[in-house]
Amino acid sequence: MATTTWNFDASHSHVGFKVRHLMITNVKGEFAKCTASVTTEDDQFDSANIKFSAEVASISTGSEQRDGHLKGADFFDADQFPSIEFESNGMTKTGKSTYTIHGNLTIKGITKTVEVNVLASELVKDPWGQIKIGFEITSIINRGDYGLVWNAPLEAGGMLLSDDVYVNAEVQFVKGA
């Protein structure tokens, strides 16, 4: 079997998250600068090796003040920990086009094992002859597990921010050599 490299298509990908704010709504954000690589045996993704990195300084929530707070020491501490890293260490096929990816997620120098749910598209050939595949990725992580513990109590009870962070991404890859 031949090893195939799949190159990340950043211009057709989005890596986002949301967190509950004031116990009433979600605040959404994204990482604008990400890189990823996938290697497979032929075109089979059952045993893919996946690496992903997001540049913390590229975080955007639509509020410069909030983005600055998130980049600071209360949250991601972008100066000391400039990237978020994920590396797979196994996959389980759960349906015709669904997978659970097991891997290590590192935020602020803290590495934890996580599971990521994936819905894969079919392989397609674009008008320029490139073979592409897309993935819809979801997961929930506890921000406290990674030292992202800043919060504030609400007068009526509860906390300003939830501990759960909902990760969502739609990513596209182009078949390489």
N, C-alpha and C positions, 0 to 999 in steps of 0.2 A: 504494500500500500504506500502511496505517496503522501507526503505531508503537504497540506495546503495552508497558505497564509491568507487571512482575510483582513483587509485594511479598513480601518475606521473611516467612515465618510462623515466628517464633522458637519458639513454643510447641510446634511439631511438627517441630523440627529439632535435630540434634546434630552438633557439630563436634569431632572427637577426633583423637587421635594415639597412637602407641605407639613405644617405643624399647627395644631390648634392654638388659637390666641384668644385670651379673655374668656375661654370656655364657650365661645359662641360662633367663631368663624375660623377658617383656615387662612394662614398666610402662606403664600406660595413663593418659591424661589427657584433659581436654576444656577448651574455652573456653566458659564459660557465657553470655557476652555477646558476641553477634555481630550484624552487620548486613550486608545484601546487597541488591543490586538487579539486576534483569535487564530489558533492553529488547530487544524483538524486532520484526521486521516481521510484522504480523498474529500468528498463533500458531506461526510457523515459528522454530525455535531454531537453524537452521543458521548464522545470522550474528548470534547473540545478542551483546549487549554486557553483560558481567558485571563487577560490582564487589563486593568482599567486604572486610569489616574485622572483626577479632577484637580485643577488649579484653584486653591482656596480663594486667592485674590480675585478670581473671576466671578465670585458669587454675586447674584443680583436678585433683589426682591422688589424692585421698583421704588425703593426708598434709600437714598444715599446715606442718611443717618443710621438706619437699621443695618445697611450693608457694612458700614464702618464698625458698628458694634459687633456684628457677626465675625468680622475679620480680626477683631481685637482679642485680648487675653481672656475676656469673659466667655468667649465661645471658641472659635477655631484657632486663634493665635497664629495667624497666617505668617508672621515674621519667623516664628520658630518652627512651624509645621506647615510648609507651603503647599502640601498636596494631601489628598485623600487617595488611598490606594486600595484596590481589590484584586485578589488573585484566586482563581478557582482551584479547588483540589478534588473535584468530583462532580458528576452530573447524574441525575436520575431522570429517565424519560417517564413522564407521567400520563401521556396521551399521544395522540397522533402528531400533534405539533406543540406539545407543552413539555416543559422540563422544570426540574428543581435543580438549581446550581448551588453547590456547597462551596464555600470559600472563606478566605480570611479578609476582613475589612479592617483597615488601619486608619484611624482618625486621631489626630493629636498624639501620635506615637503609641497609641493603645490599639492592639490587635485583638479582634474577637472573631469567632467563627459565626457566620451567618448563612441563611438560606435565602435564595433569590428565586422568585417565580418568573418563568419566561414563557412567552407565547411567540413561536417562530413563524415567519411567513414561509411561503414556498420560495424556492430559488427562481429568480427571473433574469432574463437577459434584457438590458436596456437598449434603447435605439442605437447606441454606439458599440454594442457587442459585449459590454461588461456584464458579468454574472454578479448579481447582488442578492442579499438576503437582509431581512429586517427582523428586529426583535422588540417586543414590548416587555418591559421588565418592571416588576413591582416587588417591594419588600417593606417591612416595617422594622425599624431599629429603635432602641431605647437610647436617647442621646446621653443620658447619664452614664451608660456603660463606657462612653468615650470621653468622659470628663467634661461634657458640655452641660454643666449643672446650674448655670446662672438662671435665676428665676425671681419672681416677686409675688408675694401673697396678695390676693384680692380682698378688698374690704368685706365683700359679701361671702367670702370663703372661696376656697380653691386657689389655684395658682395662675399666673399670667400665661404661662406656656405649658403645654402638655409634654410629657416625657416621650411619647411616641412620635416618631418622625416617619412619614409615609414617603418612601422613595419611589419615583416613577421615571422611567426613561423609555424613549423610543429611539432606537439606534439602527443604523444601516451600515453594512459592510460590503466591500467590493472584493471579489475573489482576485487574489494575486497569484504568485507562483506556488 
